[in-house]
Amino acid sequence: MAQTEETTAGAHEPEVVTEIEAHSIDIIPESERHGRVSGQFLLWFATNANVFNFVLGGFAIAFGLNVLWAIIAMVVGTLLGMAFTALHAVQGPRLGVPQMIQSRGQFGFYGAILIFLASILLDVGYLAAQQVTQADSLNDIVGGVSIPWWIIIVTVPAVLLAVYGYDWIHRIQPYLTVILGGVLIAAVILTATSGHALAKGMGGTHLSSFPIFIAAVGLFFMNMLSWAVYVSDYSRYLPKNVSGPKTFWAVFSGNALGTILYAGLGIYIVAMVPTGAFAPASLASIIGKWILPIFALSLLGSDALNAYTGMLAVESVRSAFQKVVASRVARVIGLLLMFVIATILAETGYKTFLTSFENFIDVLLFFFVPWSVINLIDFYIVKKGSYDVRSFFSARGAYGGFRWIAIVPYLIALGAQIPFLDQTLYVGPAVSALGGADISWVVGWVVAGAAYLVACRLFGAWTPGSAPAPVESSSGTV
């Protein structure tokens, strides 16, 4: 990973942007690269310092863990998942295209479609879950407005932010970082001085259930790894020669710090007020309802990110069947499609949010863990970051329509996970032997990585791709 001073990263600072972003899945020309690595920290801290991670922290207690083991599970899962996600982030500046488009370098032009479709599922699922969380928070303030109506209300500003795109998303997050960081400090101080005793909710230091612990680790691991599917979407405008290690640590620390602080607060509060109430309502009962609208605001950036990336995945699918010309109209249509689907899911599923989201996370682990390890091994070990980027946009390019050398290991890894799955509708035969622990995501990671490395060795794919030609055109045509 090439290293330069951060001043290089800011060599092309953008003008004040008031127009809707035009680029979608096309290559970002060198002449349009801009931004600083520090912006990645601010973006990701604000994105994760939110009520959703607060609620996830409460999940760990609701599962049956005590405070100590809930915190351990949260920290382990978060750091492990973010270590891999931050490695994906470095790909954005190097290749200048969205994360999902890069998957064509491993799976082929048509072979990556399954990953695109799974990405759309992830985006609308997370967006719907966040809409429900925001609506629940606001419903606790104004109960006269129903949760379905609050879902629609909170969606409007997120639509506007996503429509304006990359630069506006980056521009608003530093302000949210200051607001949400201040709210966190205030919440901790007010809670600590409220007179509520944490001791009764601690539950001692004994691990109540190893399978539950593994489930909680998996929950937070996938919560972080879910960003891997589109983390490069928000680093692809950085100059190509920006420092790889600095990019890694900016993304890692921003995500991990925001998540650990807010999820930790969620664990603390739900353990202290074990009423079974919605986690933000528990906090509001201690320090006041003033925090609930701020909690709802905290997901604005994350809503926009999910819809923005979903739009890129939709465009990626469309580009496999027709030539795509990047345009503002296509972007807006794709974004509106994402918000409509997510809103329908939120409106119909908000009453069973907890159970539905836990199952949703398990499904994501099944599909995305094997993809992640194959993508990282290909980038860092097999091709060492050297790709023919233009070939991502043609079935006749260097990577062909289907790269079976990656597809077969991916399918093998999916099959290997099945005996270890613990789902509502299916429990694998290996689960009972492990005392009820679902380690399918660990199996998927190991099998996918080993199978892909072996396949590359056996079939001679251990050679770098052609270095991409300089791209200076800003036409946005692919």
N, C-alpha and C positions, 0 to 999 in steps of 0.2 A: 504494500500500500504506500503510494507516494506521499511524502510528507512535505508540507510547506507551512510557512507562518500563516496565522489566521488572516493577516492583512491581505494575503493573496486571495483568500475566499471572498473578501469584500471588494475586490478590484472592480467588479461590475455592479455597483449599487444601483438598484432600480429607481426610476423616477416614481413619483407618487402615482399610483395606479387607481383610476376611477372606472375603468372599463371592465367588462366581463372578460375573464380569461378565455383565450381562443384555443390554446393547446389542449389536447386530450392525450391520446396514446402515442402521438408522434414523437420523434426525437427532438429534444430541446437543443437548438443550435448553440454553439459556443458563444456567439455574440449576445445571446439572451441569458446566459448564466449569471447569477447574482446571489447575494446573501452571505451571511457569516455563519460559522459553525455554532456560535453561541445562540443563534436563533433556533437551532435544533433543540437545545436544552429548554428554552422558554416555551417552545411549541409543545413539547412532550410533557413537561411538568404540568402546564395548565390543562392539557388534555386528560391527564390522569389524576390530578388533584380535584376529584369530583365526587358527587353523591353516589355515583354508581359503584366506585371502589369502596366507599363507605358501606354500602349495602352488601357488597361481596364479603367484607370483613365480618358483618353480622351473620352471613351464611355459615361461616366457619363455626360460630358458636351455636347456631341453630342446628347444625349437623350433629352436635353432641360433644365437641371438643371443649376443654377448659381454656382459659385465657393463654396460659403458657404454650400449650401445644397448638392452639389456633395461630398464635403469632409465629411460632416456628414454621408451621406449614405455609403460612402466608409469605414469610421472608424467603424460604427455600424455593417455593414455586415461582415467586416473582423474580428473584435473581437468576434462577436457571432459565426461565423463559425469556427474560430480557437479554441474557448473554447471547442467545442465538438470534434474537430479533435485531439487536444492534449490529450484528455481523451482516445481516441483510441490508441495513441502512447504508452501509458503505457502497453498495452496488449502485445506488441512485446517481451520485456524481460521476462514477466511472463510466456508466453506460448511457445515462441521460434519458431513460425511458421508465415507464411505470413498472412496479415490481412484477405484476402478472405477465406483462409482455416479455419480461426476461425469461419466464418459464419456457418459452419456445426454444430457448437455447439448450434446454435439457430434454424437453418432451416433444419438440417439433411443432410446426405451425398448426396442425390440426390436433396433435396429441395433447396439447395444453388446454384444450377446450374444457375437459372435465374439471381442471383446476380453476378455470375462469368461472364455471357454473357454481362450484363449491364456494368460491370467493363471494359471489353475489349472495348466496345463502348466508354466509357469515355476516356480510354487511347489513342486509335487511334484518337479520336476527338481532344483531347488537343494536341497531338503530331502534327497532321496535322495543327492545328491553329498556333502552335508555328513555324513550318516550314515556313508557309506563312509570319509570322511576321519577321522572320530572313531574308527571301528572299527579302521582301519589303525593309528592311533596307539596304541591300547590293546593291539592284538594284538602290537605290538613289545615290550610290557612283559610280558604274560602270553600267550605263544604257545599255551598249552594250551587257551585259550578261542578258538574259531574266529572269524573275521571275521563270519560270519552271526549267531553268538550275540552278539557285541559290538554289532552293529547293533541288535539288539533291546534290549540292556541300556541303551545310550545314549539310546534313544528314550523310556524311561519318565519321566525327570525333565523332558524337553522337553514331553511330553504334559501333565504336571501344571501346568507354568508356562503353557502356552498355554491350558489350560482356565480357569485363574483370570483370565487376560486382561490388559487394557490396564494397569491400575495395578500389578499385580505384575510385569509385564514392565519397566515404568519403574522400579520399586522395586529390582529386583535388579541392573540394569545399572550403577549407580554403584559398587557393590562390585566388579563384574567389571572396571570401568575401572581401579580401583586395582590389582587383582591382575594384570591383563594388562599394564598399563603397567610395573609392577615387574618382571614376567617378561621383558619386552622389554629393559629396561635390563640386567638380569642376563645375558640371553643374549648381548647385544652385548659386554659386558665380558668374559665368559668365553670367547667366541669369539675376541675380539681378543687375548687373552692365552694362547690355547691352543697357539700355536706353529705352527699351520697357515698356510701361505703362500697368500695370495689371488692373487699374481702369476701363478701357473701357470694359474689359471682365468679370468683377465681377458680373454684373447683379443685384446688390443690395442684400438685405437679404430676399426678399419675396420668398416663396415656390411657384414655378410656377404650379406644379401639384403633388398632393399626389400620384396618381397611378404611375407616373414616378419615384417618390422618392422610392416607394415600389419596383418597378422593379430594380432600381439601388442597393438598399439594397440586394435584392435577387441575383443580379449578383455577388456582392462581397461575400455574404454569401456562395454561391455555389462554387465560386472560391476557398475559403478556405476549405469548406467541401469536395471538390473533392479530397483533399489529404487524407481524412479519409479512403478512400477505400484502400490506400496502405501505410499509414504512419508507420504501424508496420513492413512493409517490411524492413525498414531502422533503426529499433531499435531492431530487433529480435536477433541480434548477441550480444547485451549487456548482461552482467551477469544477471542471473535471479533475484538476490537480490539487484539490483541497486535501488536507491531511486526513488520511484514513483513520488512524488512531484517535485523532481529535473528534472526528465525526462519530466514531464508535462510542467514545466515552460521553459525549454530549447527549446522544440518544439514550444510552444506557442509564446515565444518572438522572436525566429528566423523567423518564418513564418510571424507573425504580423508586426514586425519591417520592414522587407524587403518589404513587400507588401505596407504598409502605406506610406513609404518613396517614393517608386517608383511610386505608383499610385497617390500619392499626387503631385509629380512632373508632372505627365501626366495631371492632372486636371489643374495645374498652367499654363503649356505651352499651352494647347489647348484653354484655356480661353483667353490667352494673344495673341495668333495668330490664331484667329478663321477663318482660310482659308478653312477648310474642307479637308485639306491635311492629309496624313497619319501622326499620331502623332510624330513618330521619325523624320520625315522630317521637321516638324514644329520646333522641338528643334534644328535640324541641321542648320536651316535657321538663328537661333539666335547665336549659339556658334560655329558652324562649323561642317563639315561633319566627322571630326576625331572621333566623338562619335559613328557613325553608325556601324563600324565594332566591336566596343566593345559591343554595344547593341546586335549585332548578336551573339557574344561570350557568352553573359550573359545567353542565353537559352541552352547552351550546356549541363549543368547538368540536367536541367529540361527535356530536350529531352530524355536523357538517363534514367531518373527515370520513365518517362511514358512508354517507351519501355520495361524496365526491369520488371515493375509491370504487364504490359500487357502479357509478357511472362509467369509470374507466374499464371495469370488468365487462360491463354491457357492451361498450364500444369494442373491446377486445374480441368478444364473441362475434359481433357483427362484422368485424374486419376479416374474419375467417371465411366469410361468404360473399362479401362485396368490398370493393375498394372504398376506403374511408377517407374523407377529406375533413380534417379538423375544422370545426366551425363552432361558433357560439350557439347556434340554434341546436345542433346535435348535442352539445354539452347540456343545455338547459332541458331538453327533452329527456335525456338519460337521467338527469338528477331528479326531475319530477317523477319519473317512473319509479325510482328508488324510494322516494318519500311516500308515494301512493301505496306501494306494496307494503312497506314497513308500517305505515299508519293503519292499514287494514289488519295486519297481524296484531298490532298493539290493541286495536279496538276490540278484536275478537278474543284475545288471549290474556288480557290484563288480570283476570280473576284467578288464573292458575300460574302466575308469573314464576314463583319459586321453583315448582316442579318442572315446568316447561323449560326454564333457562338451564337448570342443572342437566337435563337430558340433551339440550342443545349444545352445551359445552362438550359433553361426551362425544357427540357426533363430530364436532369440529376437531377434537383430538384425533379421531379415527382417520380423517381425511388429510389434515394439514401437517401432522408430525412427519410422515414419510416424505411429503413434498418438501418440507423445510430442509431436512438433512440432505436430500438429493441435490437441491438447489445450492446449498452451501458447499458441499463437497465438489460439485462441478465448478463453482466459481473460484474457490480458494485452492483446491488441490489439483483438479484435472486440467482446467483451462487457465488457471492462475489469472483470472480477470480479463482475459483476452478473448473478445467475441467479435464476430462480424455483425454489428448491430443492425445494419440494413437488412440482413437475412431474417431478422425477426418478423419482417413484414411480407414475406413471400414463401409459399410452399415449395418454390423452386430454389430457395436459398441454401446456404451451407448446412442448415439443420433439417431440411426436408419436411415432409408432411407429418411423419411419425418417427420419433427416435425410440425404437423399441429397447435400446440399451438402457433407457431410463424408465420407460413405461412398464416393462416386465418386472424390474426390481420394485417399482411402486406397487404394482398389483400383488406381488409376492408379500410385501410388507402389509398390505391391507388384509390379505388372507391370514397372515401370521397373527394378526391382532384379534381375530374373531374369537378364538377359544378363551381369550382373557377379558372379553367385554362384559360389563355389568350394566345392562340397560333395563329400562322399564319393560320393554317388550322382548328382551332376549338376555339371558345370562349364560355366558360361556362355561364349558365344562371345567376349565382350569380355575375359575373364580372360587369355587368351594374349597378346592385344594389349597388355595392361598388365604383361606380364612375370610373370604369375601372381598379381598382387595382387587381393584381393577388396575392392572398394570399394563393394559393394552398399549398405551401411549409410549411406555418405555420399550416394549417389545417392538413396536413399529419403528421407533427411532433406530434401534440397534440393527434390525433386519434390513431396513431400507438402506442404511449407510453401508453395511457390509456387502449387501447384494450389489449395490451400484459400484462400489470400488472393485469388486471381483469382475463385474461385467466390463468395466472400462479396461482392466488389465487384460482380460481374455480376448476382447474384440478390438483392441488397438485404438481405443478412443482417447488415450492419454496424451493428447497433443493439443496445444493451444489453437483456438480459432484464429482467423485472420483479424488483424487489428482493424478497427473501424476507421473508415476514411473520414477526414475532417468534414463536419457538417456545419455550413454557415448559412444555408438558406433558411429563412423564417416563414416560408410559405405555409408550413403546417400540413403539407400533403404527404401521405404515406401510401 
